[in-house]
Amino acid sequence: MIASLSLAMFFSPCLEVEAYFLAAGVENFWWTVLLSAIYFFVTLLGMVIWVTIAYHGLNKFNWHALEHKAGIIAGVTLIASGIISFFLN
């Protein structure tokens, strides 16, 4: 169980939680399940909170004016990326 947890957590993007899972894996299977459930709900709650904050912040922008200039923005972006890639190669 420790080897499978170590391998799974090594390839996980959240490496700092690995020690907690290893400690729970030594004790009991239900500690690992409890830790996984707590980690899941805390992560889910954090993501919902940050998306809500970002959504309310993005609603304050005037997106209608940006829609009318989408072609100009796309053109400038393509020209700039072409010039940058020319000089980087």
Backbone hydrogen bonds, N-H to C=O, Kabsch-Sander energy under -0.5 kcal/mol:
donor,donor_aa,acceptor,acceptor_aa,energy
5,L,1,M,-2.4
6,S,2,I,-2.6
7,L,3,A,-2.4
8,A,4,S,-2.4
9,M,5,L,-2.7
10,F,6,S,-1.8
11,F,7,L,-1.3
12,S,9,M,-0.7
15,L,13,P,-0.9
17,V,14,C,-1.2
18,E,15,L,-1.4
20,Y,17,V,-0.5
21,F,17,V,-1.7
22,L,18,E,-2.5
23,A,19,A,-2.3
24,A,20,Y,-2.3
25,G,21,F,-2.3
26,V,22,L,-1.2
27,E,23,A,-1.1
28,N,24,A,-1.7
32,T,28,N,-1.2
33,V,29,F,-2.0
34,L,30,W,-2.5
35,L,31,W,-2.7
36,S,32,T,-2.4
37,A,33,V,-2.4
38,I,34,L,-2.5
39,Y,35,L,-2.6
40,F,36,S,-2.4
41,F,37,A,-2.4
42,V,38,I,-2.5
43,T,39,Y,-2.2
44,L,40,F,-2.6
45,L,41,F,-2.6
46,G,42,V,-2.4
47,M,43,T,-2.4
48,V,44,L,-2.3
49,I,45,L,-2.3
50,W,46,G,-2.4
51,V,47,M,-2.3
52,T,48,V,-2.1
53,I,49,I,-2.3
54,A,50,W,-2.5
55,Y,51,V,-2.6
56,H,52,T,-2.2
57,G,53,I,-2.0
58,L,54,A,-2.6
59,N,55,Y,-1.5
60,K,57,G,-1.0
61,F,58,L,-1.2
63,W,61,F,-1.2
66,L,62,N,-0.8
67,E,63,W,-1.7
68,H,64,H,-1.1
69,K,65,A,-0.6
69,K,66,L,-0.6
70,A,67,E,-1.1
73,I,69,K,-2.4
74,A,70,A,-2.5
75,G,71,G,-2.3
76,V,72,I,-2.6
77,T,73,I,-2.2
78,L,74,A,-2.4
79,I,75,G,-2.5
80,A,76,V,-2.7
81,S,77,T,-2.5
82,G,78,L,-2.1
83,I,79,I,-2.4
84,I,80,A,-2.5
85,S,81,S,-2.4
86,F,82,G,-1.8
87,F,83,I,-1.9
88,L,84,I,-1.6
89,N,85,S,-1.2
